[in-house]
Amino acid sequence: MTHLRQIMLEELRCRNYAESTIHAYIHTVEHFSRHFHRSPDHLGPEHIRQYQAALFTRWKLAPNTVTQRLAALRFFYVQVLKRGWSVTEKLCRLRSRCQSLHRILLMTLYATGARRTEVTHLKISDIDSERMVIHIRGGKGRKDRDVMLSPKLLDALRVYWRGLKRKPTDWLFPGNRWHTASHPVSTKVLWNACQQAAERAGLEHKHIHPHSLRHCFATHLLEAGADLRTIQMLLGHRDLEETTIYLHLSRRHLSATGSPLDAITIRGEGEPTQSV
């Protein structure tokens, strides 16, 4: 990657990066390339995801070190290759082609980082618009947790609610085609929502499924500078490094962390907010 290395050096020096940072960034991209035995300009988001996992599990690096490695890759893809770092644009295309229920389900997945079962089992009482949090009950390991309530998601939920002919009393997303069942919508509906939206957006070859949005939630928060331990708690993971340490997420940290949904423009029928 001699030519790419030279371009990256020039871009880093033009921005007055410290020599130690320049060395670390160049080393990271070269290490990333050697790991897959391919030129870095031939690698993409899935390789970055695999590399990130390997940094934790294979090389046992500390969270701050992993963050620095990802920052180096971000610089390379954005400043050297002039590519988009994330799949946000693809997610926008996906969401814009959803029907009302499918749309709000996918928005909820991405805005909260919740698992598909956690989304389908949300109750009306779990939406706390006063504190701007959503309470996730009985997550993996039967652990409850709070996640941020995006203002855009709250607007969309209110539009969805107003569109229901019969207002539910328990489940936020009731089952059956009329949304009137005494049980929640099935996880299969979420899976189908992803598949159908991906097909309409021309992304069927990307193998998009509900967990893809959960992964994007975490990735985009990390890109935006969120602390890895905060992301860990928002996702309901025991520990990103597979340890048994449990960390407490304070209300102050929760309210200070915005949902990645708020960073993008959403256009849809009947929504009260306009493009930002």
Contacts in CASP RR format, 6 or more apart in sequence:
PFRMAT RR
TARGET T0000
AUTHOR 0000-0000-0000
METHOD contacts of the structure
MODEL  1
MTHLRQIMLEELRCRNYAESTIHAYIHTVEHFSRHFHRSPDHLGPEHIRQ
YQAALFTRWKLAPNTVTQRLAALRFFYVQVLKRGWSVTEKLCRLRSRCQS
LHRILLMTLYATGARRTEVTHLKISDIDSERMVIHIRGGKGRKDRDVMLS
PKLLDALRVYWRGLKRKPTDWLFPGNRWHTASHPVSTKVLWNACQQAAER
AGLEHKHIHPHSLRHCFATHLLEAGADLRTIQMLLGHRDLEETTIYLHLS
RRHLSATGSPLDAITIRGEGEPTQSV
1 29 0 8 1.000
1 30 0 8 1.000
1 33 0 8 1.000
1 39 0 8 1.000
1 40 0 8 1.000
1 41 0 8 1.000
4 29 0 8 1.000
4 39 0 8 1.000
4 40 0 8 1.000
4 41 0 8 1.000
4 76 0 8 1.000
4 80 0 8 1.000
4 81 0 8 1.000
5 26 0 8 1.000
5 29 0 8 1.000
5 30 0 8 1.000
7 80 0 8 1.000
8 25 0 8 1.000
8 26 0 8 1.000
8 29 0 8 1.000
8 75 0 8 1.000
8 76 0 8 1.000
8 79 0 8 1.000
8 80 0 8 1.000
9 22 0 8 1.000
9 26 0 8 1.000
11 75 0 8 1.000
11 79 0 8 1.000
11 80 0 8 1.000
12 21 0 8 1.000
12 22 0 8 1.000
12 25 0 8 1.000
12 26 0 8 1.000
12 75 0 8 1.000
13 22 0 8 1.000
17 25 0 8 1.000
24 68 0 8 1.000
24 72 0 8 1.000
25 71 0 8 1.000
25 72 0 8 1.000
25 75 0 8 1.000
25 76 0 8 1.000
28 68 0 8 1.000
28 69 0 8 1.000
28 72 0 8 1.000
28 73 0 8 1.000
29 40 0 8 1.000
29 72 0 8 1.000
29 73 0 8 1.000
29 76 0 8 1.000
32 40 0 8 1.000
32 43 0 8 1.000
32 47 0 8 1.000
32 48 0 8 1.000
32 51 0 8 1.000
32 69 0 8 1.000
32 73 0 8 1.000
33 39 0 8 1.000
33 40 0 8 1.000
33 43 0 8 1.000
35 51 0 8 1.000
35 54 0 8 1.000
36 43 0 8 1.000
36 47 0 8 1.000
36 51 0 8 1.000
40 76 0 8 1.000
41 81 0 8 1.000
45 86 0 8 1.000
45 87 0 8 1.000
48 70 0 8 1.000
48 73 0 8 1.000
49 215 0 8 1.000
49 219 0 8 1.000
51 69 0 8 1.000
51 73 0 8 1.000
52 66 0 8 1.000
52 69 0 8 1.000
52 70 0 8 1.000
55 61 0 8 1.000
55 65 0 8 1.000
55 66 0 8 1.000
55 69 0 8 1.000
56 66 0 8 1.000
56 240 0 8 1.000
56 241 0 8 1.000
56 242 0 8 1.000
57 242 0 8 1.000
60 241 0 8 1.000
61 69 0 8 1.000
63 228 0 8 1.000
63 229 0 8 1.000
63 240 0 8 1.000
63 241 0 8 1.000
66 228 0 8 1.000
67 222 0 8 1.000
67 225 0 8 1.000
67 228 0 8 1.000
70 222 0 8 1.000
70 223 0 8 1.000
74 85 0 8 1.000
74 223 0 8 1.000
77 83 0 8 1.000
77 84 0 8 1.000
77 85 0 8 1.000
78 84 0 8 1.000
78 85 0 8 1.000
85 223 0 8 1.000
86 216 0 8 1.000
86 219 0 8 1.000
86 220 0 8 1.000
86 223 0 8 1.000
87 216 0 8 1.000
88 216 0 8 1.000
88 220 0 8 1.000
88 260 0 8 1.000
88 263 0 8 1.000
88 264 0 8 1.000
90 201 0 8 1.000
90 203 0 8 1.000
90 206 0 8 1.000
91 110 0 8 1.000
91 213 0 8 1.000
91 216 0 8 1.000
91 264 0 8 1.000
92 264 0 8 1.000
92 265 0 8 1.000
92 266 0 8 1.000
93 201 0 8 1.000
93 202 0 8 1.000
93 203 0 8 1.000
94 106 0 8 1.000
94 194 0 8 1.000
94 197 0 8 1.000
94 198 0 8 1.000
94 201 0 8 1.000
94 203 0 8 1.000
94 208 0 8 1.000
95 103 0 8 1.000
95 106 0 8 1.000
95 107 0 8 1.000
95 110 0 8 1.000
95 197 0 8 1.000
95 266 0 8 1.000
96 201 0 8 1.000
96 267 0 8 1.000
96 268 0 8 1.000
97 197 0 8 1.000
97 200 0 8 1.000
97 201 0 8 1.000
98 106 0 8 1.000
98 193 0 8 1.000
98 196 0 8 1.000
98 197 0 8 1.000
98 200 0 8 1.000
100 160 0 8 1.000
100 163 0 8 1.000
101 160 0 8 1.000
101 173 0 8 1.000
101 179 0 8 1.000
101 185 0 8 1.000
101 189 0 8 1.000
101 193 0 8 1.000
102 189 0 8 1.000
102 192 0 8 1.000
102 193 0 8 1.000
102 196 0 8 1.000
102 197 0 8 1.000
103 156 0 8 1.000
104 156 0 8 1.000
104 157 0 8 1.000
104 160 0 8 1.000
104 173 0 8 1.000
105 119 0 8 1.000
105 173 0 8 1.000
105 185 0 8 1.000
105 189 0 8 1.000
105 190 0 8 1.000
105 193 0 8 1.000
106 190 0 8 1.000
106 193 0 8 1.000
106 194 0 8 1.000
106 197 0 8 1.000
106 213 0 8 1.000
107 152 0 8 1.000
107 153 0 8 1.000
107 156 0 8 1.000
107 261 0 8 1.000
107 266 0 8 1.000
108 114 0 8 1.000
108 119 0 8 1.000
108 122 0 8 1.000
108 153 0 8 1.000
108 157 0 8 1.000
109 116 0 8 1.000
109 119 0 8 1.000
109 190 0 8 1.000
109 210 0 8 1.000
109 213 0 8 1.000
109 214 0 8 1.000
109 217 0 8 1.000
110 213 0 8 1.000
110 216 0 8 1.000
110 217 0 8 1.000
110 260 0 8 1.000
110 261 0 8 1.000
111 148 0 8 1.000
111 150 0 8 1.000
111 152 0 8 1.000
111 153 0 8 1.000
111 217 0 8 1.000
111 259 0 8 1.000
111 260 0 8 1.000
111 261 0 8 1.000
112 119 0 8 1.000
112 134 0 8 1.000
112 136 0 8 1.000
112 147 0 8 1.000
112 148 0 8 1.000
112 150 0 8 1.000
112 153 0 8 1.000
112 217 0 8 1.000
112 259 0 8 1.000
113 147 0 8 1.000
113 213 0 8 1.000
113 214 0 8 1.000
113 217 0 8 1.000
113 218 0 8 1.000
113 234 0 8 1.000
113 235 0 8 1.000
114 122 0 8 1.000
114 134 0 8 1.000
114 136 0 8 1.000
114 147 0 8 1.000
114 214 0 8 1.000
115 139 0 8 1.000
115 140 0 8 1.000
115 210 0 8 1.000
115 211 0 8 1.000
115 214 0 8 1.000
116 187 0 8 1.000
116 190 0 8 1.000
116 191 0 8 1.000
116 210 0 8 1.000
116 211 0 8 1.000
117 139 0 8 1.000
117 187 0 8 1.000
118 136 0 8 1.000
118 137 0 8 1.000
118 138 0 8 1.000
118 139 0 8 1.000
119 173 0 8 1.000
119 190 0 8 1.000
119 210 0 8 1.000
120 173 0 8 1.000
120 184 0 8 1.000
120 185 0 8 1.000
120 186 0 8 1.000
120 187 0 8 1.000
120 189 0 8 1.000
120 190 0 8 1.000
121 137 0 8 1.000
121 138 0 8 1.000
121 171 0 8 1.000
121 184 0 8 1.000
122 134 0 8 1.000
122 136 0 8 1.000
122 171 0 8 1.000
122 172 0 8 1.000
122 173 0 8 1.000
122 184 0 8 1.000
123 137 0 8 1.000
123 170 0 8 1.000
123 171 0 8 1.000
123 172 0 8 1.000
124 168 0 8 1.000
124 169 0 8 1.000
124 170 0 8 1.000
124 171 0 8 1.000
124 172 0 8 1.000
125 135 0 8 1.000
126 134 0 8 1.000
126 135 0 8 1.000
126 136 0 8 1.000
126 137 0 8 1.000
126 172 0 8 1.000
127 134 0 8 1.000
127 149 0 8 1.000
127 154 0 8 1.000
127 157 0 8 1.000
127 172 0 8 1.000
128 134 0 8 1.000
128 135 0 8 1.000
128 149 0 8 1.000
129 149 0 8 1.000
129 154 0 8 1.000
131 149 0 8 1.000
131 251 0 8 1.000
131 255 0 8 1.000
132 148 0 8 1.000
132 149 0 8 1.000
132 151 0 8 1.000
132 154 0 8 1.000
132 255 0 8 1.000
133 146 0 8 1.000
133 147 0 8 1.000
133 148 0 8 1.000
133 149 0 8 1.000
133 254 0 8 1.000
134 146 0 8 1.000
134 147 0 8 1.000
134 148 0 8 1.000
134 149 0 8 1.000
135 144 0 8 1.000
135 145 0 8 1.000
135 146 0 8 1.000
136 144 0 8 1.000
136 145 0 8 1.000
136 146 0 8 1.000
136 147 0 8 1.000
136 236 0 8 1.000
137 144 0 8 1.000
138 144 0 8 1.000
139 145 0 8 1.000
139 236 0 8 1.000
140 236 0 8 1.000
143 236 0 8 1.000
145 233 0 8 1.000
145 234 0 8 1.000
145 236 0 8 1.000
145 249 0 8 1.000
146 249 0 8 1.000
146 254 0 8 1.000
147 234 0 8 1.000
147 254 0 8 1.000
148 234 0 8 1.000
148 254 0 8 1.000
148 255 0 8 1.000
148 257 0 8 1.000
148 258 0 8 1.000
148 259 0 8 1.000
149 259 0 8 1.000
150 258 0 8 1.000
150 259 0 8 1.000
150 261 0 8 1.000
150 262 0 8 1.000
151 262 0 8 1.000
152 259 0 8 1.000
152 261 0 8 1.000
152 262 0 8 1.000
152 266 0 8 1.000
152 273 0 8 1.000
153 259 0 8 1.000
153 261 0 8 1.000
155 271 0 8 1.000
155 272 0 8 1.000
155 273 0 8 1.000
156 266 0 8 1.000
156 271 0 8 1.000
157 172 0 8 1.000
158 272 0 8 1.000
159 270 0 8 1.000
159 271 0 8 1.000
159 272 0 8 1.000
161 167 0 8 1.000
164 179 0 8 1.000
165 178 0 8 1.000
166 178 0 8 1.000
166 179 0 8 1.000
166 180 0 8 1.000
168 174 0 8 1.000
168 179 0 8 1.000
168 180 0 8 1.000
170 182 0 8 1.000
171 181 0 8 1.000
171 183 0 8 1.000
171 184 0 8 1.000
171 185 0 8 1.000
172 184 0 8 1.000
173 179 0 8 1.000
173 184 0 8 1.000
173 185 0 8 1.000
174 180 0 8 1.000
174 181 0 8 1.000
174 182 0 8 1.000
174 183 0 8 1.000
174 184 0 8 1.000
174 185 0 8 1.000
175 181 0 8 1.000
175 183 0 8 1.000
175 184 0 8 1.000
175 185 0 8 1.000
175 186 0 8 1.000
175 189 0 8 1.000
179 185 0 8 1.000
187 210 0 8 1.000
190 210 0 8 1.000
191 209 0 8 1.000
191 210 0 8 1.000
194 208 0 8 1.000
194 209 0 8 1.000
194 210 0 8 1.000
194 212 0 8 1.000
194 213 0 8 1.000
195 204 0 8 1.000
195 208 0 8 1.000
195 209 0 8 1.000
197 208 0 8 1.000
198 204 0 8 1.000
198 206 0 8 1.000
198 208 0 8 1.000
206 212 0 8 1.000
214 235 0 8 1.000
216 260 0 8 1.000
217 234 0 8 1.000
217 235 0 8 1.000
217 259 0 8 1.000
217 260 0 8 1.000
218 231 0 8 1.000
218 234 0 8 1.000
218 235 0 8 1.000
220 260 0 8 1.000
220 263 0 8 1.000
221 230 0 8 1.000
221 231 0 8 1.000
221 234 0 8 1.000
221 257 0 8 1.000
221 260 0 8 1.000
222 228 0 8 1.000
222 231 0 8 1.000
224 260 0 8 1.000
224 263 0 8 1.000
226 257 0 8 1.000
227 253 0 8 1.000
228 240 0 8 1.000
229 240 0 8 1.000
229 247 0 8 1.000
230 249 0 8 1.000
230 253 0 8 1.000
230 257 0 8 1.000
231 240 0 8 1.000
232 239 0 8 1.000
232 240 0 8 1.000
232 247 0 8 1.000
233 247 0 8 1.000
233 248 0 8 1.000
233 249 0 8 1.000
234 249 0 8 1.000
234 257 0 8 1.000
238 244 0 8 1.000
238 246 0 8 1.000
239 245 0 8 1.000
239 246 0 8 1.000
265 275 0 8 1.000
265 276 0 8 1.000
266 273 0 8 1.000
266 275 0 8 1.000
267 275 0 8 1.000
END
